[in-house]
Amino acid sequence: MNARLRDTLTELNSLIEQLQETVRERAEEMNSLRDEQEELRIEQWRLRKEVVTLQRGSQDFSKVEEENASLRDTQQKLKGQLQEILSSIKALRAEYRP
């Protein structure tokens, strides 16, 4: 075999091996990136779910706050009415004491 041809074939083989190694490295990188992408997708899904849950909680909290304010108003009204009843009882007691 011609020395020049042998050197060229040797160089081609070397280049092919380098190319194969580069392809293997890139394939590993792509697999790694796919795994990272899947992890990020799962994390994004979890965060979206959490945001929806927090939004619902926020809406429920607003309703609870409104109901709580309403109950406070009712409590204040009842307290005022009880004060009036207590005053009336005291006045009646004072009026009917022997």
Backbone bond lengths (Angstrom), bond angles and torsions (degrees), N, CA, C in turn:
res aa  C-N    CA-C-N  psi(-1)  N-CA   C-N-CA  omega(-1)  CA-C   N-CA-C  phi
1 M - - - 1.447 - - 1.514 108.55 -
2 N 1.281 113.72 140.50 1.439 122.37 179.00 1.531 108.93 -61.75
3 A 1.328 118.36 135.72 1.472 123.65 -177.95 1.521 110.70 -62.52
4 R 1.306 115.75 -39.26 1.475 119.45 -179.66 1.518 110.01 -66.13
5 L 1.316 117.30 -42.77 1.465 121.80 178.75 1.530 110.13 -64.30
6 R 1.340 115.64 -41.68 1.465 119.93 178.80 1.520 110.62 -62.78
7 D 1.317 118.28 -42.98 1.472 122.44 178.79 1.531 110.77 -63.79
8 T 1.327 115.27 -40.58 1.468 119.84 179.45 1.521 109.85 -65.01
9 L 1.343 116.57 -43.89 1.470 119.72 178.67 1.531 111.24 -64.33
10 T 1.309 116.17 -39.85 1.469 120.25 177.86 1.529 110.09 -62.39
11 E 1.302 115.52 -44.03 1.470 120.28 178.75 1.529 110.40 -64.23
12 L 1.338 117.03 -42.35 1.466 121.02 177.50 1.523 110.68 -61.48
13 N 1.335 116.71 -44.17 1.464 120.06 177.70 1.527 111.04 -60.23
14 S 1.315 115.85 -42.99 1.462 120.33 178.43 1.531 111.05 -61.61
15 L 1.340 115.31 -44.56 1.472 120.13 178.93 1.533 111.07 -64.47
16 I 1.333 116.65 -38.41 1.467 120.70 178.45 1.531 109.62 -64.38
17 E 1.327 117.81 -42.58 1.464 121.22 178.44 1.531 110.77 -63.03
18 Q 1.332 115.93 -42.47 1.468 119.81 177.91 1.534 110.73 -62.70
19 L 1.332 114.96 -41.85 1.465 119.82 179.41 1.525 110.25 -64.73
20 Q 1.341 116.76 -41.70 1.466 119.70 178.24 1.532 111.06 -62.63
21 E 1.314 116.14 -41.53 1.472 120.08 178.71 1.536 110.35 -64.41
22 T 1.306 116.16 -42.17 1.466 120.42 178.37 1.523 110.58 -63.12
23 V 1.324 117.20 -41.86 1.467 121.42 178.62 1.530 109.54 -63.06
24 R 1.343 117.09 -43.26 1.471 120.95 178.18 1.534 110.72 -61.00
25 E 1.334 115.67 -44.81 1.471 119.66 179.41 1.525 111.11 -61.56
26 R 1.333 116.30 -44.18 1.470 120.27 -179.81 1.527 111.06 -65.56
27 A 1.335 116.46 -37.24 1.466 120.13 178.33 1.532 109.94 -64.44
28 E 1.330 116.44 -41.85 1.466 120.18 177.45 1.532 110.55 -63.41
29 E 1.323 116.25 -42.49 1.469 120.46 178.15 1.532 110.95 -61.63
30 M 1.334 115.64 -42.59 1.467 119.76 179.58 1.528 110.32 -63.82
31 N 1.324 117.24 -42.24 1.463 120.61 177.78 1.527 110.50 -62.08
32 S 1.310 115.17 -42.30 1.461 119.82 178.42 1.530 110.75 -63.41
33 L 1.323 116.09 -43.59 1.467 120.49 178.65 1.526 111.04 -64.85
34 R 1.328 117.67 -37.55 1.467 120.65 176.68 1.524 110.47 -62.60
35 D 1.340 115.37 -43.01 1.466 119.42 178.16 1.526 110.89 -61.82
36 E 1.328 116.27 -45.04 1.465 120.60 178.10 1.526 110.83 -61.71
37 Q 1.320 116.03 -42.20 1.459 120.50 179.43 1.530 110.37 -61.79
38 E 1.312 116.92 -41.87 1.466 120.82 179.25 1.533 110.55 -65.40
39 E 1.326 116.61 -41.59 1.462 120.31 176.97 1.522 110.69 -61.98
40 L 1.327 116.46 -42.64 1.468 120.46 178.39 1.525 110.92 -65.17
41 R 1.311 117.41 -38.43 1.462 121.72 178.41 1.529 109.91 -63.11
42 I 1.326 116.12 -43.40 1.468 120.86 178.78 1.529 110.12 -64.89
43 E 1.316 116.84 -43.02 1.474 120.96 178.65 1.525 110.70 -63.33
44 Q 1.322 116.34 -41.96 1.464 120.56 178.47 1.532 110.19 -62.71
45 W 1.319 117.68 -42.24 1.461 121.69 178.27 1.527 109.94 -61.90
46 R 1.340 116.89 -43.22 1.463 121.51 179.44 1.526 110.75 -63.09
47 L 1.326 116.47 -42.59 1.463 120.32 179.92 1.529 111.13 -66.91
48 R 1.325 117.68 -39.60 1.466 120.28 177.08 1.523 110.28 -61.25
49 K 1.328 115.07 -43.83 1.464 120.34 179.39 1.533 109.99 -61.60
50 E 1.317 116.20 -41.70 1.463 120.97 179.15 1.530 111.06 -64.64
51 V 1.325 116.69 -41.13 1.464 120.71 178.83 1.523 110.41 -62.63
52 V 1.322 116.84 -44.40 1.473 120.53 178.89 1.523 109.94 -61.40
53 T 1.329 116.56 -43.05 1.464 120.78 178.75 1.518 110.70 -61.81
54 L 1.333 116.68 -43.62 1.464 120.11 179.11 1.526 111.64 -66.23
55 Q 1.324 117.23 -37.19 1.462 120.07 177.48 1.521 110.66 -63.90
56 R 1.329 116.05 -43.38 1.467 119.47 177.55 1.521 110.44 -62.63
57 G 1.318 115.83 -42.80 1.467 120.39 177.93 1.509 111.34 -61.19
58 S 1.304 116.53 -39.00 1.464 121.42 178.50 1.523 110.43 -64.35
59 Q 1.331 116.65 -43.43 1.467 120.49 178.33 1.526 109.95 -63.70
60 D 1.332 116.48 -43.90 1.463 120.43 178.55 1.525 110.58 -63.24
61 F 1.333 116.81 -38.98 1.461 120.94 179.75 1.521 110.45 -62.67
62 S 1.327 117.41 -40.53 1.463 120.89 178.28 1.526 110.38 -61.28
63 K 1.320 116.66 -42.65 1.465 120.65 178.69 1.522 110.29 -63.98
64 V 1.327 116.36 -42.41 1.462 120.48 179.82 1.528 110.32 -64.44
65 E 1.330 116.78 -40.72 1.467 120.36 177.13 1.522 111.30 -60.61
66 E 1.330 117.11 -44.03 1.466 120.92 178.47 1.520 110.37 -62.37
67 E 1.314 116.61 -45.30 1.459 120.63 179.83 1.528 110.41 -63.97
68 N 1.317 116.59 -39.91 1.454 121.61 178.64 1.532 110.57 -62.91
69 A 1.314 117.46 -42.79 1.468 121.41 177.87 1.529 110.32 -62.96
70 S 1.322 116.02 -41.36 1.460 120.47 178.44 1.529 110.59 -62.85
71 L 1.323 115.97 -43.19 1.465 120.02 179.13 1.530 111.37 -66.01
72 R 1.306 118.00 -35.44 1.472 121.12 175.65 1.527 110.80 -63.12
73 D 1.340 115.54 -43.54 1.465 119.39 177.62 1.524 110.89 -59.87
74 T 1.329 115.40 -46.07 1.469 120.46 178.85 1.519 110.18 -60.91
75 Q 1.320 116.30 -42.87 1.460 120.95 179.45 1.531 110.64 -61.94
76 Q 1.325 117.06 -42.57 1.471 120.50 178.91 1.526 110.99 -63.94
77 K 1.336 116.05 -41.76 1.468 119.68 178.06 1.516 110.78 -62.23
78 L 1.335 116.35 -45.72 1.459 120.53 178.75 1.526 111.37 -62.51
79 K 1.310 115.97 -40.01 1.462 120.48 178.89 1.525 109.87 -62.12
80 G 1.336 116.20 -43.49 1.471 120.33 177.79 1.522 111.25 -62.99
81 Q 1.320 117.09 -43.68 1.464 120.80 179.34 1.524 110.99 -64.95
82 L 1.328 117.38 -39.36 1.462 120.59 177.58 1.527 111.01 -65.71
83 Q 1.319 116.44 -36.59 1.473 120.15 176.38 1.537 110.10 -62.73
84 E 1.343 115.00 -42.17 1.462 119.31 178.01 1.525 110.22 -63.26
85 I 1.322 118.20 -43.63 1.458 122.08 179.01 1.530 110.11 -62.24
86 L 1.341 115.91 -44.48 1.449 120.46 178.68 1.520 111.16 -61.40
87 S 1.318 116.38 -42.43 1.473 120.40 177.42 1.523 110.10 -62.79
88 S 1.322 116.58 -42.44 1.474 120.21 178.99 1.524 110.98 -63.38
89 I 1.311 117.39 -41.34 1.465 121.51 178.67 1.525 110.27 -63.05
90 K 1.327 116.77 -43.69 1.463 120.61 179.02 1.525 110.66 -63.32
91 A 1.351 114.80 -41.17 1.462 118.45 179.42 1.521 110.04 -65.74
92 L 1.318 118.29 -42.46 1.471 121.40 178.22 1.522 110.86 -64.57
93 R 1.293 117.05 -41.02 1.459 120.39 179.53 1.529 110.64 -63.07
94 A 1.333 114.73 -43.79 1.478 118.81 179.10 1.522 110.42 -65.17
95 E 1.309 118.37 -35.97 1.450 122.86 -177.70 1.518 112.16 -72.22
96 Y 1.314 118.27 -34.92 1.458 122.31 -176.16 1.516 114.20 -103.31
97 R 1.273 119.12 15.35 1.462 121.55 177.63 1.521 109.10 -77.00
98 P 1.303 116.12 137.20 1.474 118.40 177.97 1.508 113.58 -76.59
